[in-house]
């Protein structure tokens, strides 16, 4: 159940990479509205707090924190897709705020930092 929730939240976050790229090549604005962001019930996200950051060199990230209806052992886990200046994406998971985290919850496509 826990791994399935992490997989679902990572999958939902991953869908915003395409919008991020589109916004980068156009207006450069990566607000929640521009990304088409809809908060997941597995995260603490809300429409008023932007999930994306773009840096001057073209790098950036999109991130959410697990919470909401997620299993209590996942509350506080930070899920992040990091974009390099060259346009390469990497999934990272920071479980430092979730003391009951286990690496077995992590998708194979993500690095636990």
DSSP file (Angstrom, degrees, kcal/mol; ACC not computed):
  #  RESIDUE AA STRUCTURE BP1 BP2  ACC     N-H-->O    O-->H-N    N-H-->O    O-->H-N    TCO  KAPPA ALPHA  PHI   PSI    X-CA   Y-CA   Z-CA
    1    1 A X     >        0   0    0      0, 0.0     4,-1.9     0, 0.0     5,-0.1   0.000 360.0 360.0 360.0 -43.8    0.0    0.0    0.0
    2    2 A X  H  >  +     0   0    0      2,-0.2     4,-2.3     1,-0.2     5,-0.2   0.933 360.0  46.9 -67.1 -45.5    2.8    2.5    0.9
    3    3 A X  H  > S+     0   0    0      1,-0.2     4,-2.9     2,-0.2    -1,-0.2   0.890 110.7  54.1 -62.4 -38.0    4.8    1.9   -2.2
    4    4 A X  H  > S+     0   0    0      1,-0.2     4,-2.4     2,-0.2    -1,-0.2   0.891 108.3  49.2 -63.2 -39.1    1.7    2.1   -4.3
    5    5 A X  H  X S+     0   0    0     -4,-1.9     4,-2.5     2,-0.2    -2,-0.2   0.909 112.2  47.4 -67.6 -40.9    0.9    5.5   -2.8
    6    6 A X  H  X S+     0   0    0     -4,-2.3     4,-2.7     2,-0.2     5,-0.2   0.936 112.6  50.0 -64.2 -45.2    4.5    6.8   -3.5
    7    7 A X  H  X S+     0   0    0     -4,-2.9     4,-2.5     1,-0.2    -2,-0.2   0.914 111.6  48.7 -58.2 -43.6    4.3    5.4   -7.0
    8    8 A X  H  X S+     0   0    0     -4,-2.4     4,-2.6     2,-0.2    -1,-0.2   0.935 112.7  46.6 -63.4 -46.2    1.0    7.2   -7.6
    9    9 A X  H  X S+     0   0    0     -4,-2.5     4,-2.3     2,-0.2    -2,-0.2   0.889 113.3  49.1 -65.3 -39.2    2.2   10.5   -6.2
   10   10 A X  H  X S+     0   0    0     -4,-2.7     4,-2.4     2,-0.2    -1,-0.2   0.916 111.9  49.7 -64.6 -42.8    5.4   10.3   -8.3
   11   11 A X  H  X S+     0   0    0     -4,-2.5     4,-1.1    -5,-0.2    -2,-0.2   0.909 110.9  48.9 -61.8 -43.2    3.4    9.5  -11.4
   12   12 A X  H  < S+     0   0    0     -4,-2.6     3,-0.5     1,-0.2     4,-0.3   0.920 113.3  46.8 -63.3 -43.3    1.0   12.4  -10.7
   13   13 A X  H >< S+     0   0    0     -4,-2.3     3,-1.7     1,-0.2     4,-0.2   0.877 105.0  61.5 -65.8 -37.2    4.0   14.8  -10.2
   14   14 A X  H >< S+     0   0    0     -4,-2.4     3,-1.8     1,-0.3     4,-0.4   0.803  89.7  69.5 -59.3 -31.1    5.7   13.5  -13.4
   15   15 A X  T 3X S+     0   0    0     -4,-1.1     4,-0.6    -3,-0.5     3,-0.4   0.729  90.6  62.3 -63.2 -19.9    2.8   14.6  -15.5
   16   16 A X  H <> S+     0   0    0     -3,-1.7     4,-2.3    -4,-0.3    -1,-0.3   0.540  80.5  82.2 -84.8  -5.8    3.8   18.3  -14.9
   17   17 A X  H <> S+     0   0    0     -3,-1.8     4,-2.5    -4,-0.2    -1,-0.2   0.905  90.7  51.0 -63.3 -40.5    7.2   17.9  -16.6
   18   18 A X  H  > S+     0   0    0     -3,-0.4     4,-2.4    -4,-0.4    -1,-0.2   0.931 111.9  45.7 -63.6 -45.9    5.7   18.4  -20.0
   19   19 A X  H  X S+     0   0    0     -4,-0.6     4,-2.7     2,-0.2     5,-0.2   0.891 110.9  54.6 -63.4 -38.9    3.9   21.5  -19.0
   20   20 A X  H  X S+     0   0    0     -4,-2.3     4,-2.4     2,-0.2    -2,-0.2   0.942 109.9  46.2 -57.7 -49.5    7.1   22.8  -17.3
   21   21 A X  H  X S+     0   0    0     -4,-2.5     4,-2.0     1,-0.2    -2,-0.2   0.903 112.0  51.1 -62.0 -42.2    9.0   22.3  -20.6
   22   22 A X  H  X S+     0   0    0     -4,-2.4     4,-0.8     1,-0.2    -1,-0.2   0.922 112.1  46.2 -61.4 -44.9    6.3   24.0  -22.6
   23   23 A X  H  <>S+     0   0    0     -4,-2.7     5,-3.7     1,-0.2     3,-0.4   0.870 109.2  55.6 -66.7 -36.7    6.3   27.0  -20.3
   24   24 A X  H  <5S+     0   0    0     -4,-2.4    -1,-0.2     1,-0.2    -2,-0.2   0.890 109.6  45.9 -62.5 -39.4   10.1   27.1  -20.3
   25   25 A X  H  <5S+     0   0    0     -4,-2.0    -1,-0.2    -5,-0.2    -2,-0.2   0.618 125.8  29.2 -81.6 -11.2   10.1   27.4  -24.1
   26   26 A X  T  <5S-     0   0    0     -4,-0.8    -3,-0.1    -3,-0.4    -2,-0.1   0.516 135.0 -10.9-109.3-104.8    7.4   30.0  -24.1
   27   27 A X  T   5S-     0   0    0      2,-0.2    -3,-0.2    -5,-0.1    -4,-0.1   0.713  76.0-132.0 -76.9 -22.0    6.7   32.5  -21.4
   28   28 A X      < +     0   0    0     -5,-3.7     2,-0.5     1,-0.3    -4,-0.2   0.412  63.0 132.7  82.8  -3.1    9.0   31.0  -18.8
   29   29 A X        +     0   0    0     -6,-0.3    -1,-0.3     1,-0.1    -2,-0.2  -0.713  31.0 178.8 -85.4 125.6    6.2   31.2  -16.2
   30   30 A X        +     0   0    0     -2,-0.5    22,-0.4    22,-0.1    21,-0.2  -0.229  24.1 147.3-121.3  44.4    5.8   27.9  -14.2
   31   31 A X     >  -     0   0    0      1,-0.1     4,-2.2    19,-0.1     5,-0.2  -0.274  64.7-104.2 -68.8 163.8    3.0   28.9  -11.9
   32   32 A X  H  >>S+     0   0    0      1,-0.2     5,-2.5     2,-0.2     4,-1.2   0.901 123.9  52.2 -56.1 -41.3    0.5   26.2  -10.8
   33   33 A X  H  45S+     0   0    0      1,-0.2     3,-0.5     2,-0.2    -1,-0.2   0.923 109.3  48.5 -62.5 -44.4   -2.1   27.8  -13.1
   34   34 A X  H  45S+     0   0    0      1,-0.2    -1,-0.2     2,-0.1    -2,-0.2   0.840 113.7  47.6 -65.3 -32.9    0.4   27.6  -16.1
   35   35 A X  H  <5S-     0   0    0     -4,-2.2    -1,-0.2   -13,-0.0    -2,-0.2   0.665 109.1-122.8 -80.0 -16.9    1.2   24.0  -15.3
   36   36 A X  T  <5 -     0   0    0     -4,-1.2    -3,-0.2    -3,-0.5     2,-0.1   0.800  44.6-173.8  75.2  29.9   -2.4   23.0  -14.9
   37   37 A X      < -     0   0    0     -5,-2.5     2,-0.5    -6,-0.2    -1,-0.2  -0.362  17.4-176.7 -66.8 129.7   -1.6   21.8  -11.4
   38   38 A X        -     0   0    0     -2,-0.1     7,-0.1    -3,-0.1     8,-0.0  -0.986  31.9-118.7-122.4 116.8   -4.4   20.0   -9.5
   39   39 A X        -     0   0    0     -2,-0.5     2,-0.2     1,-0.1     8,-0.1  -0.248  25.4-128.9 -58.3 139.3   -3.3   19.1   -5.9
   40   40 A X    >   -     0   0    0      1,-0.1     3,-1.3   -31,-0.1     5,-0.2  -0.585  10.5-129.1 -84.7 148.8   -3.3   15.4   -5.2
   41   41 A X  T 3  S+     0   0    0      1,-0.2    28,-3.9    -2,-0.2    29,-0.3   0.515 108.5  63.6 -75.3  -2.4   -5.1   14.0   -2.1
   42   42 A X  T 3  S+     0   0    0     26,-0.2    25,-2.2    27,-0.2     2,-0.2   0.384 102.4  56.5 -96.7   2.0   -1.9   12.2   -1.2
   43   43 A X  B <  S-A   66   0A   0     -3,-1.3    23,-0.2    23,-0.3    26,-0.2  -0.762  80.5-122.5-127.8 172.5    0.0   15.5   -0.8
   44   44 A X        +     0   0    0     21,-2.5    22,-0.1    -2,-0.2    -3,-0.1   0.310  68.6 131.7 -93.8   7.2   -0.1   18.7    1.2
   45   45 A X        -     0   0    0     20,-0.3     2,-0.3    -5,-0.2    -2,-0.1  -0.152  33.9-173.9 -62.3 152.2   -0.2   20.8   -2.0
   46   46 A X    >   -     0   0    0      3,-0.4     3,-1.3    -8,-0.0    -2,-0.1  -0.969  37.5-111.0-142.7 159.0   -2.7   23.5   -2.6
   47   47 A X  T 3  S+     0   0    0     -2,-0.3   -15,-0.2     1,-0.3   -14,-0.2   0.739 112.7  59.1 -63.1 -23.7   -3.4   25.7   -5.6
   48   48 A X  T 3  S+     0   0    0      1,-0.1     2,-0.7   -16,-0.1    -1,-0.3   0.678  94.2  69.1 -82.2 -17.8   -2.0   28.8   -4.0
   49   49 A X  S <  S-     0   0    0     -3,-1.3    -3,-0.4   -18,-0.0    -1,-0.1  -0.893  85.6-129.5-108.6 111.7    1.5   27.5   -3.4
   50   50 A X        -     0   0    0     -2,-0.7   -19,-0.1     1,-0.1    -2,-0.1  -0.274  12.4-160.6 -61.7 139.3    3.5   27.0   -6.6
   51   51 A X        +     0   0    0    -21,-0.2    12,-2.4    -4,-0.1     2,-0.3   0.493  66.2  71.1 -96.9  -6.1    5.2   23.6   -6.9
   52   52 A X  E     -B   62   0B   0    -22,-0.4     2,-0.4    10,-0.2    10,-0.2  -0.842  52.7-171.3-120.6 151.4    7.7   24.6   -9.5
   53   53 A X  E     -B   61   0B   0      8,-2.4     8,-2.0    -2,-0.3     2,-0.4  -0.999   5.6-162.9-136.4 135.0   10.9   26.7   -9.6
   54   54 A X  E     -B   60   0B   0     -2,-0.4     6,-0.3     6,-0.2     2,-0.2  -0.981  11.8-150.9-117.9 130.6   12.9   27.8  -12.7
   55   55 A X    >   -     0   0    0      4,-3.5     3,-2.1    -2,-0.4    -2,-0.0  -0.580  30.1-105.9 -95.4 162.8   16.5   29.0  -12.3
   56   56 A X  T 3  S+     0   0    0      1,-0.3    -1,-0.1    -2,-0.2     4,-0.0   0.783 118.9  55.9 -58.6 -30.3   18.2   31.6  -14.5
   57   57 A X  T 3  S-     0   0    0      1,-0.0    -1,-0.3     2,-0.0     3,-0.1   0.416 123.0-101.5 -85.7   3.4   20.3   28.8  -16.1
   58   58 A X  S <  S+     0   0    0     -3,-2.1    -2,-0.1     1,-0.4    29,-0.1   0.320  86.6 119.9  94.1  -7.7   17.2   26.8  -17.2
   59   59 A X        +     0   0    0     -5,-0.1    -4,-3.5    27,-0.1    -1,-0.4  -0.332  31.3 130.0 -77.7 171.5   17.5   24.3  -14.4
   60   60 A X  E     -BC  54  83B   0     23,-2.1    23,-3.3    -6,-0.3     2,-0.3  -0.983  36.2-126.3 170.2-166.8   14.7   23.9  -11.9
   61   61 A X  E     -BC  53  82B   0     -8,-2.0    -8,-2.4    -2,-0.3     2,-0.4  -0.990   5.4-141.0-162.3 161.7   12.4   21.5  -10.2
   62   62 A X  E     +BC  52  81B   0     19,-2.0    19,-2.7    -2,-0.3     2,-0.3  -0.993  34.1 170.9-124.9 137.6    8.8   20.5   -9.4
   63   63 A X  E     - C   0  80B   0    -12,-2.4     2,-0.3    -2,-0.4    17,-0.2  -0.998  18.9-178.7-151.7 152.2    8.1   19.2   -5.9
   64   64 A X  E     - C   0  79B   0     15,-2.2    15,-2.9    -2,-0.3     2,-0.5  -0.939  24.0-127.7-140.6 162.6    5.3   18.2   -3.5
   65   65 A X  E     - C   0  78B   0     -2,-0.3   -21,-2.5    13,-0.2   -20,-0.3  -0.957  27.5-120.7-114.9 131.1    5.2   16.9    0.1
   66   66 A X  B     +A   43   0A   0     11,-3.1    10,-2.8    -2,-0.5   -23,-0.3  -0.417  64.9  97.8 -70.4 145.4    3.3   13.7    0.9
   67   67 A X    >   +     0   0    0    -25,-2.2     3,-2.9     8,-0.2   -23,-0.1  -0.844  38.9  85.4 173.2-137.0    0.5   14.1    3.4
   68   68 A X  T 3  S-     0   0    0      1,-0.3   -26,-0.2    -2,-0.3   -27,-0.1  -0.285 117.5  -9.2  54.4-122.5   -3.2   14.5    3.1
   69   69 A X  T 3  S+     0   0    0    -28,-3.9    -1,-0.3   -26,-0.2   -27,-0.2   0.293 106.3 119.8 -91.2   9.0   -4.7   11.1    2.7
   70   70 A X  S <  S-     0   0    0     -3,-2.9     5,-0.1   -29,-0.3   -68,-0.1  -0.321  81.8 -80.9 -69.0 157.6   -1.3    9.3    2.3
   71   71 A X    >>  -     0   0    0      1,-0.1     3,-2.5   -70,-0.1     4,-0.6  -0.312  42.8-117.0 -55.1 139.9   -0.4    6.7    4.9
   72   72 A X  G >4 S+     0   0    0      1,-0.3     3,-0.7     2,-0.2    28,-0.2   0.777 113.6  64.1 -55.0 -28.3    0.9    8.4    8.1
   73   73 A X  G 34 S+     0   0    0      1,-0.2    -1,-0.3    27,-0.1    27,-0.3   0.675 103.7  48.8 -69.1 -15.0    4.4    6.8    7.6
   74   74 A X  G X4 S+     0   0    0     -3,-2.5     3,-2.3    27,-0.1    -8,-0.2   0.563  79.7 121.4 -99.0 -11.3    4.7    8.8    4.3
   75   75 A X  T << S+     0   0    0     -3,-0.7    -8,-0.2    -4,-0.6     3,-0.1  -0.316  78.6  21.0 -58.9 127.5    3.7   12.2    5.7
   76   76 A X  T 3  S+     0   0    0    -10,-2.8    21,-0.4     1,-0.3     2,-0.3   0.259  83.5 139.5  98.7 -10.6    6.6   14.6    5.2
   77   77 A X    <   -     0   0    0     -3,-2.3   -11,-3.1    20,-0.1     2,-0.6  -0.528  46.4-141.1 -69.3 126.8    8.3   12.8    2.3
   78   78 A X  E     -CD  65  94B   0     16,-2.7    16,-2.7    -2,-0.3     2,-0.5  -0.809  13.8-163.9 -93.3 122.4    9.4   15.3   -0.3
   79   79 A X  E     +CD  64  93B   0    -15,-2.9   -15,-2.2    -2,-0.6     2,-0.4  -0.912  16.9 174.1-105.9 131.3    9.0   14.1   -3.9
   80   80 A X  E     -CD  63  92B   0     12,-2.6    12,-3.4    -2,-0.5     2,-0.6  -0.998  30.4-157.3-144.4 137.1   10.9   16.1   -6.5
   81   81 A X  E     -CD  62  91B   0    -19,-2.7   -19,-2.0    -2,-0.4     2,-0.5  -0.977  24.5-157.8-108.3 119.7   11.7   16.1  -10.2
   82   82 A X  E     -CD  61  90B   0      8,-3.0     8,-1.9    -2,-0.6     2,-0.5  -0.848   1.1-154.2-103.6 129.6   14.9   18.1  -10.7
   83   83 A X  E     -CD  60  89B   0    -23,-3.3   -23,-2.1    -2,-0.5     6,-0.2  -0.896   9.7-142.6-105.0 126.6   15.6   19.5  -14.2
   84   84 A X    >   -     0   0    0      4,-2.8     3,-1.8    -2,-0.5   -23,-0.0  -0.368  31.8-104.4 -76.4 165.2   19.2   20.1  -15.2
   85   85 A X  T 3  S+     0   0    0      1,-0.3    -1,-0.1     2,-0.1    -2,-0.0   0.778 123.7  57.5 -59.9 -26.0   20.1   23.2  -17.3
   86   86 A X  T 3  S-     0   0    0      2,-0.1    -1,-0.3     1,-0.0   -27,-0.1   0.473 123.8-102.9 -85.6  -2.4   20.4   20.8  -20.2
   87   87 A X  S <  S+     0   0    0     -3,-1.8     2,-0.4     1,-0.3    -2,-0.1   0.568  72.8 140.8  96.0   9.9   16.9   19.6  -19.8
   88   88 A X        -     0   0    0      2,-0.0    -4,-2.8     1,-0.0     2,-0.3  -0.718  39.1-146.5 -87.9 135.7   17.5   16.2  -18.2
   89   89 A X  E     -D   83   0B   0     -2,-0.4     2,-0.4    -6,-0.2    -6,-0.2  -0.802  14.7-175.1-104.2 143.2   15.0   15.2  -15.4
   90   90 A X  E     -D   82   0B   0     -8,-1.9    -8,-3.0    -2,-0.3     2,-0.4  -0.998  20.5-135.1-136.4 131.2   15.8   13.2  -12.3
   91   91 A X  E     -De  81 110B   0     18,-0.6    20,-2.3    -2,-0.4     2,-0.4  -0.737  27.5-177.4 -85.4 130.3   13.4   11.9   -9.7
   92   92 A X  E     -De  80 111B   0    -12,-3.4   -12,-2.6    -2,-0.4     2,-0.5  -0.979  13.5-160.6-129.5 143.3   14.5   12.5   -6.1
   93   93 A X  E     -De  79 112B   0     18,-2.7    20,-2.9    -2,-0.4     2,-0.6  -0.990   1.0-167.6-124.2 126.9   12.9   11.5   -2.8
   94   94 A X  E     +D   78   0B   0    -16,-2.7   -16,-2.7    -2,-0.5     3,-0.4  -0.914  12.4 170.5-113.8 103.3   13.8   13.1    0.5
   95   95 A X    >   +     0   0    0     -2,-0.6     3,-2.6   -18,-0.2     6,-0.3   0.246  41.3 115.6 -94.0  13.6   12.4   11.1    3.4
   96   96 A X  T 3  S+     0   0    0      1,-0.3    -1,-0.2   -18,-0.1   -19,-0.1   0.741  77.0  50.5 -60.3 -23.2   14.3   13.0    6.1
   97   97 A X  T 3  S+     0   0    0    -21,-0.4     2,-0.5    -3,-0.4    -1,-0.3   0.346 100.2  71.4 -94.0   6.8   11.0   14.4    7.6
   98   98 A X    X   -     0   0    0     -3,-2.6     3,-2.1   -22,-0.2    -1,-0.2  -0.824  60.6-173.6-124.3  90.9    9.4   10.9    7.7
   99   99 A X  T 3  S+     0   0    0     -2,-0.5    -1,-0.1     1,-0.3   -26,-0.1   0.683  83.7  54.4 -61.8 -18.9   11.0    8.8   10.4
  100  100 A X  T 3  S+     0   0    0    -27,-0.3    -1,-0.3   -28,-0.2   -27,-0.1   0.242  80.1 129.2 -99.8  13.9    9.1    5.7    9.4
  101  101 A X    <   -     0   0    0     -3,-2.1     2,-0.4    -6,-0.3   -27,-0.1  -0.361  38.2-166.8 -65.5 145.6   10.3    5.8    5.8
  102  102 A X    >   -     0   0    0     -2,-0.0     3,-2.3     1,-0.0     4,-0.3  -0.997  27.9-128.7-131.7 138.9   11.8    2.6    4.3
  103  103 A X  G >  S+     0   0    0     -2,-0.4     3,-1.5     1,-0.3    -1,-0.0   0.696 103.6  75.5 -60.6 -17.9   13.6    2.6    1.0
  104  104 A X  G 3  S+     0   0    0      1,-0.3    -1,-0.3    -3,-0.0  -101,-0.0   0.684  86.8  63.3 -67.1 -15.5   11.4   -0.3   -0.1
  105  105 A X  G <  S+     0   0    0     -3,-2.3    -1,-0.3     2,-0.1     2,-0.2   0.659  85.0  99.2 -78.5 -16.0    8.7    2.3   -0.6
  106  106 A X  S <  S-     0   0    0     -3,-1.5     2,-0.1    -4,-0.3  -103,-0.1  -0.493  77.2-120.2 -80.1 136.4   10.7    4.1   -3.3
  107  107 A X    >   -     0   0    0     -2,-0.2     3,-1.7     1,-0.1    -1,-0.1  -0.421  25.5-119.0 -65.6 149.6   10.1    3.5   -7.0
  108  108 A X  T 3  S+     0   0    0      1,-0.3    -1,-0.1    -2,-0.1    -2,-0.1   0.763 111.8  63.0 -61.2 -25.1   13.1    2.2   -8.9
  109  109 A X  T 3  S+     0   0    0      2,-0.0   -18,-0.6   -19,-0.0     2,-0.3   0.505  95.2  74.9 -80.5  -3.4   13.1    5.3  -11.1
  110  110 A X  E <  S-e   91   0B   0     -3,-1.7     2,-0.5   -20,-0.1   -18,-0.2  -0.821  71.1-136.9-114.1 150.4   13.8    7.6   -8.1
  111  111 A X  E     -e   92   0B   0    -20,-2.3   -18,-2.7    -2,-0.3     2,-0.6  -0.892  16.6-138.0-101.8 130.5   16.9    8.3   -6.1
  112  112 A X  E      e   93   0B   0     -2,-0.5   -18,-0.2   -20,-0.2   -20,-0.0  -0.790 360.0 360.0 -87.1 123.7   16.5    8.5   -2.3
  113  113 A X              0   0    0    -20,-2.9   -19,-0.2    -2,-0.6    -1,-0.1   0.427 360.0 360.0-105.6 360.0   18.7   11.5   -1.1
